[in-house]
Amino acid sequence: MSPGCRVGEHLSPSALTGAPSLPPSGGRPAVRADGALILGGAHGSLAIARSLGRRGIPVGFARHDHPIVGYSRYTRFTAPWPGPNAPGAVDALVDLASRRGLKGWALFPGGDAEARLLAQHRDVLSCTFNVAAPPWSVAQHTYDKRLTDRHARALRIAAPLSLFPRSADALQSWSGGFPAILKPAVHDDRNAFTLAKAWRADDAHALARHYERAAALVGADAVVVQELIPGGGEAQFSYAGVWDRGKPVAALVARRTRQYPIDFGYTSTFVETVENPVVREAAERFLAALDYSGLVEIEFKHDARDGRCKLIDANGRIWAWAGIGTAAGLDFPHLAYRLAMGEKIEPQPSSRDAAWVHLARNVVAAVQEIAAGRTSLSALAPKTGRPLAYAAFAADDPLPGLVEMPLTLGRALRRRS
């Protein structure tokens, strides 16, 4: 750690260059658009690039996996990076900043592993960047699903019945019935289990078989067994927003009206804003108790069996459908950027009605829902009079939308292989 560098210290342009920072009309020091470096990610990271790029803020992309952000006209440069799990990942970022002149830029994680890297090495990275992520003492509660569950239950927030086995023998204590799901406690490595997000077990034999396979991929103590709450995306809600030191700056509640796969989708395909005070109150209690700062999304599912909304996941980084925020009048990436650069922001007004769609996957999910008798063609008609954001397409930035289909097909084929 460099001498004099402190966790949470903001690197202002004037501090780096010695130049004065001119105050705006409000009298506060100006927030200079130094730039932002995004680490990995796909559609959520694309939303960051567009949000900042449209405001003239330079954006760089450190790529190690999905390339779609690099196709945006708002991405000034794409640099290869070995990824968050590679030895020397932090040194590579510091070296990139030195070579590209990125000192003082905001640093955004595009995925779970990137968020973990930034949180665990925040002291070192904060000497070079303004890190747009909370410290590990906070971030671990959104990164590790075991800690997420423990934190929720300590606050008496409803959650699904879960088991955290350390061996196959512990499966004998599962009392949640079937069907059940198995999911990884963390999403660090890319393998069949973490990519699928969840595996369904319809009986004890399937549970044991799936656990053995999952344990071989992520470790015996990194598998979560959880009851499968009935219902599809229409029963799943998310609280999404930006927080600053334990208080919300901007937030909305949305429903994952459609997802793929339709029962416990690993990706949203159609999301729309809704009012749900129960979800909002529970999410804000969860975050306030952590004194949370940064971007966050917390997922709930309504359990028709007891009428409760149960917390099923938390993500301390940008989420895939973050573009809905701009359509709803809440530009989450830009607000997070301003906070990372040290600006104090007053709470933003409530959002307006909006929706977000991943076109290619939404067609597949809609066909599955019709085949299962869950919806009809008439119910798929778009609601008029509200802004609609797209996962990849944008009129002012068309190339990501054009390459989305071949990229998705290619990745799907690689997953199958």
C-alpha positions in Angstrom: 0.0 0.0 0.0 1.4 3.4 -1.0 2.3 5.8 1.8 -0.6 8.1 2.6 -3.1 6.1 0.7 -6.2 5.4 2.7 -9.3 3.2 2.1 -12.1 5.4 0.9 -9.9 8.3 -0.1 -11.1 9.9 -3.3 -8.5 10.8 -5.9 -9.6 14.1 -7.3 -8.1 15.5 -10.5 -6.8 18.5 -8.7 -5.1 16.3 -6.1 -3.4 14.4 -8.9 -2.4 17.3 -11.1 -2.2 20.2 -8.7 -4.7 22.1 -10.9 -7.6 23.8 -9.1 -11.1 22.4 -9.4 -13.6 25.1 -10.3 -16.8 25.1 -8.3 -20.1 24.8 -10.0 -23.0 27.2 -9.4 -23.9 25.3 -6.2 -20.5 26.1 -4.7 -19.3 22.5 -4.3 -16.0 21.3 -5.8 -16.7 20.2 -9.4 -16.7 16.5 -10.3 -14.4 16.2 -13.2 -15.1 13.6 -15.8 -11.8 11.7 -15.6 -13.1 8.5 -16.8 -14.2 5.0 -15.8 -12.7 1.6 -16.3 -15.1 -1.4 -16.4 -13.9 -4.8 -15.5 -15.6 -7.5 -17.5 -19.3 -8.1 -17.6 -21.9 -7.9 -20.4 -25.2 -6.1 -20.6 -24.9 -4.4 -17.2 -21.4 -3.2 -18.1 -22.8 -2.0 -21.5 -25.3 0.1 -19.5 -22.4 1.7 -17.6 -20.5 2.5 -20.8 -23.5 4.1 -22.4 -24.6 6.0 -19.4 -21.2 7.6 -18.9 -20.2 7.8 -22.5 -23.3 9.8 -23.4 -22.2 12.4 -20.8 -18.7 12.7 -22.4 -17.0 10.7 -19.7 -14.2 8.5 -21.2 -14.8 4.8 -20.7 -12.3 1.9 -20.9 -13.1 -1.8 -20.9 -10.8 -4.4 -19.3 -11.9 -7.6 -21.1 -11.4 -11.2 -20.1 -14.7 -12.8 -21.2 -17.8 -11.4 -22.9 -16.8 -8.8 -25.6 -20.1 -6.9 -26.2 -19.0 -3.8 -24.2 -16.1 -3.4 -26.6 -18.4 -2.9 -29.6 -20.0 0.2 -28.1 -19.2 3.5 -29.6 -18.9 4.9 -26.1 -16.0 2.5 -25.2 -12.9 4.5 -25.9 -10.6 1.5 -25.6 -10.6 -2.2 -24.8 -7.6 -3.7 -23.1 -6.9 -7.4 -22.5 -7.0 -8.4 -18.8 -6.3 -11.9 -17.4 -9.5 -11.8 -15.2 -10.3 -11.6 -11.5 -9.1 -15.1 -10.7 -5.7 -14.9 -12.4 -2.5 -14.4 -10.4 -1.4 -10.8 -10.7 -4.9 -9.5 -11.6 -4.5 -6.4 -9.3 -1.0 -5.7 -10.6 -2.3 -5.9 -14.1 -4.9 -3.2 -13.4 -2.3 -0.9 -11.8 0.0 -1.4 -14.7 -2.9 -0.7 -17.2 -3.6 2.5 -15.3 0.1 3.5 -15.5 0.3 2.8 -19.2 -3.0 4.4 -20.2 -2.9 7.4 -17.8 -6.0 6.2 -15.8 -5.0 7.3 -12.3 -8.1 8.8 -10.6 -10.5 7.0 -12.9 -13.6 5.2 -11.4 -13.2 1.4 -11.3 -16.4 -0.6 -11.8 -16.8 -4.4 -11.4 -18.9 -6.1 -14.1 -19.5 -9.4 -12.3 -19.4 -11.2 -9.0 -15.8 -12.3 -9.2 -14.7 -8.8 -10.2 -16.7 -7.3 -7.3 -14.9 -9.7 -4.9 -11.5 -8.7 -6.3 -12.2 -5.0 -5.9 -13.6 -5.4 -2.4 -10.7 -7.6 -1.1 -8.0 -5.4 -2.6 -9.7 -2.1 -2.2 -6.8 -0.6 -0.2 -4.3 -1.2 -2.9 -6.6 -0.3 -5.8 -7.7 2.9 -4.1 -4.2 4.3 -4.4 -4.7 4.3 -8.2 -8.5 4.3 -8.8 -11.7 5.6 -7.2 -13.2 2.2 -6.6 -17.0 2.0 -7.2 -17.5 -0.9 -4.8 -17.9 -1.4 -1.1 -15.2 -2.9 1.2 -15.0 -6.6 1.7 -16.5 -6.4 5.2 -19.7 -5.2 3.5 -19.4 -6.8 0.1 -19.1 -10.4 1.4 -22.7 -10.3 2.5 -23.8 -9.9 -1.1 -21.1 -12.1 -2.6 -21.5 -15.3 -0.5 -25.0 -16.6 -0.5 -24.5 -18.3 2.9 -23.7 -14.9 4.4 -26.6 -13.3 2.5 -29.0 -15.8 4.1 -27.5 -15.4 7.6 -27.8 -11.6 7.4 -31.4 -11.8 6.2 -32.5 -14.2 8.9 -30.7 -12.1 11.6 -32.9 -9.2 10.5 -36.0 -11.4 10.4 -36.4 -11.0 6.7 -38.2 -13.9 5.1 -36.0 -16.3 3.1 -36.5 -19.8 1.6 -35.7 -22.8 3.6 -32.0 -23.6 2.9 -29.3 -26.1 3.8 -25.6 -25.5 3.6 -24.1 -29.0 3.6 -20.4 -29.7 4.1 -20.7 -33.3 2.9 -23.1 -35.7 1.2 -24.0 -37.1 4.6 -25.5 -33.7 5.6 -28.1 -34.1 2.8 -30.0 -36.5 5.1 -31.1 -33.5 7.2 -32.8 -31.8 4.3 -36.4 -31.2 5.4 -37.6 -28.8 2.7 -39.2 -31.4 0.5 -39.1 -31.6 -3.3 -38.6 -30.2 -5.8 -35.5 -28.5 -4.4 -32.7 -26.6 -6.1 -29.0 -26.6 -5.7 -27.0 -23.4 -6.4 -23.5 -22.3 -5.8 -22.7 -20.2 -2.7 -20.4 -18.0 -4.8 -20.0 -17.3 -8.5 -16.2 -17.1 -8.8 -15.3 -19.8 -11.3 -17.0 -20.5 -14.6 -18.2 -24.1 -14.8 -21.4 -26.0 -15.6 -22.8 -25.4 -12.1 -22.1 -21.6 -11.8 -23.2 -21.0 -15.4 -26.5 -22.8 -14.9 -27.1 -20.8 -11.6 -29.3 -23.6 -10.2 -30.0 -27.3 -10.7 -33.4 -28.9 -9.9 -33.7 -32.0 -7.9 -37.1 -33.8 -7.8 -36.2 -36.5 -5.3 -33.6 -37.5 -2.8 -31.7 -39.6 -5.4 -31.4 -36.6 -7.8 -30.4 -34.4 -4.9 -27.5 -36.7 -4.0 -26.5 -37.1 -7.6 -26.5 -33.3 -8.3 -24.7 -32.6 -5.0 -21.9 -35.0 -5.9 -21.4 -33.3 -9.3 -21.7 -29.8 -7.9 -19.2 -30.5 -5.1 -16.7 -31.7 -7.6 -16.9 -28.4 -9.4 -17.1 -25.8 -6.5 -16.2 -27.7 -3.3 -18.3 -29.7 -0.9 -19.0 -26.7 1.4 -19.9 -24.3 -1.4 -23.2 -25.8 -2.5 -26.6 -24.4 -1.2 -29.7 -26.6 -1.2 -32.9 -24.6 -1.2 -36.6 -25.1 -1.5 -38.0 -24.3 -4.9 -40.6 -21.6 -4.5 -43.4 -22.2 -7.0 -43.9 -19.7 -9.9 -41.9 -18.2 -12.6 -40.6 -14.7 -13.3 -44.0 -13.1 -12.6 -43.5 -14.0 -8.9 -39.9 -12.6 -8.8 -39.2 -9.1 -7.7 -36.0 -7.1 -7.4 -35.0 -4.0 -5.5 -32.3 -2.1 -7.5 -30.5 1.1 -6.7 -27.5 3.1 -5.6 -26.7 3.6 -1.9 -24.4 6.0 -0.1 -23.2 5.2 3.5 -26.3 3.3 4.5 -28.9 5.4 2.8 -30.6 5.1 -0.7 -29.7 7.7 -3.3 -31.9 6.2 -6.0 -33.9 3.0 -6.2 -36.8 1.2 -7.9 -38.6 -2.1 -7.6 -39.0 -4.2 -10.7 -40.7 -7.6 -11.6 -38.9 -10.2 -13.6 -42.1 -10.7 -15.6 -40.3 -13.2 -17.9 -37.0 -15.1 -17.4 -35.1 -17.9 -19.0 -35.4 -20.7 -18.1 -38.9 -19.9 -17.0 -38.9 -21.7 -13.6 -35.7 -20.4 -12.1 -34.1 -18.4 -14.8 -30.4 -17.5 -14.8 -31.2 -14.4 -16.8 -34.1 -12.0 -17.0 -35.7 -11.5 -20.4 -38.5 -9.0 -19.7 -38.4 -6.7 -16.6 -40.9 -3.9 -15.7 -41.0 -1.5 -12.8 -43.7 -2.1 -10.2 -44.7 -0.8 -6.8 -44.0 -3.3 -4.0 -43.6 -1.7 -0.6 -42.9 -5.0 1.1 -39.9 -5.7 -1.1 -38.6 -2.1 -0.8 -38.8 -2.2 3.0 -37.1 -5.5 3.4 -34.3 -4.6 1.0 -33.7 -1.3 2.6 -33.5 -2.9 6.1 -31.0 -5.4 4.7 -28.8 -2.7 3.2 -29.1 -0.2 6.1 -27.8 -2.7 8.5 -24.6 -3.1 6.4 -24.1 0.7 6.1 -24.0 -0.1 2.3 -22.5 2.0 -0.4 -22.6 1.4 -4.2 -24.7 -0.3 -6.8 -26.9 -3.1 -5.6 -29.7 -5.5 -6.6 -31.6 -7.7 -4.2 -33.9 -10.4 -5.5 -37.1 -11.7 -3.8 -39.7 -14.3 -4.8 -43.4 -14.2 -3.7 -44.4 -17.5 -2.2 -48.1 -18.0 -2.8 -48.1 -20.8 -0.2 -47.8 -18.3 2.7 -48.1 -14.9 0.9 -44.5 -13.8 1.9 -41.9 -12.2 -0.4 -38.7 -14.2 0.4 -35.1 -12.9 -0.2 -33.3 -15.3 -2.6 -30.2 -13.4 -3.7 -28.2 -10.2 -3.5 -25.8 -8.7 -6.0 -23.3 -6.0 -5.0 -22.5 -4.9 -8.5 -24.2 -3.8 -11.8 -27.0 -6.1 -12.9 -28.0 -7.2 -16.4 -31.1 -5.1 -16.7 -29.6 -1.9 -15.3 -30.6 0.0 -18.4 -34.2 0.1 -17.1 -33.0 2.8 -14.6 -32.2 5.3 -17.3 -35.6 4.6 -19.0 -37.2 5.1 -15.6 -35.4 8.4 -15.0 -32.8 7.1 -12.6 -29.4 6.9 -14.2 -27.8 4.4 -11.8 -24.3 4.1 -13.4 -23.8 7.9 -13.5 -25.0 8.3 -9.9 -22.6 5.5 -8.8 -19.8 7.2 -10.8 -20.4 10.6 -9.1 -20.4 8.9 -5.6 -17.2 7.1 -6.4 -15.6 10.4 -7.4 -16.5 11.9 -4.1 -19.6 13.9 -4.8 -22.4 14.1 -2.3 -25.8 13.4 -3.9 -29.2 14.2 -2.6 -31.8 11.4 -2.8 -33.3 11.3 -6.3 -37.1 11.5 -6.9 -39.2 8.4 -7.6 -38.9 6.6 -10.9 -41.4 6.5 -13.7 -42.9 3.4 -15.2 -40.5 1.7 -17.6 -39.5 -1.8 -19.0 -36.4 -3.6 -20.2 -36.2 -6.5 -22.7 -33.6 -8.9 -23.9 -35.2 -9.5 -27.3 -33.7 -12.9 -28.4 -34.1 -14.7 -25.1 -37.5 -13.1 -24.4 -38.9 -14.8 -27.6 -37.6 -18.2 -26.4 -39.0 -17.6 -22.9 -42.4 -16.4 -24.3 -42.7 -19.5 -26.5 -42.0 -21.7 -23.4 -44.6 -19.9 -21.4 -47.2 -20.3 -24.1 -46.4 -24.0 -24.4 -46.7 -24.5 -20.7 -50.1 -22.6 -20.6 -48.7 -19.8 -18.5 -49.5 -17.0 -20.9 -51.1 -16.2 -24.2 -50.2 -14.2 -27.3 -52.6 -11.4 -26.3 -50.8 -11.1 -23.0 -47.5 -10.6 -24.7 -48.6 -7.3 -26.4 -46.3 -4.5 -25.2 -47.7 -1.9 -22.9 -47.9 1.5 -24.6 -46.9 4.9 -23.2 -43.8 3.9 -21.2 -40.1 3.9 -22.1 -38.6 0.6 -23.1 -34.9 -0.2 -22.7 -33.1 -3.0 -24.6 -30.4 -5.2 -23.4 -28.1 -4.6 -26.4 -29.9 -2.3 -29.0 -29.8 1.5 -28.8 -30.5 3.9 -31.7 -27.4 5.9 -30.9 -25.2 2.8 -30.4 -26.4 0.1 -32.8 -23.4 -2.2 -33.1 -23.8 -4.1 -29.8 -27.4 -4.9 -30.9 -26.2 -6.1 -34.3 -23.6 -8.5 -32.8 -25.7 -9.7 -29.9 -27.4 -12.6 -31.8 -24.2 -14.2 -33.2 -22.5 -13.7 -29.8 -25.3 -15.3 -27.9 -25.5 -18.2 -30.3 -21.8 -18.8 -30.2 -21.7 -18.7 -26.4 -24.7 -21.0 -26.1 -22.9 -23.6 -28.4 -19.8 -23.3 -26.3 -21.8 -23.9 -23.1 -23.4 -27.0 -24.5 -20.0 -28.4 -25.5 
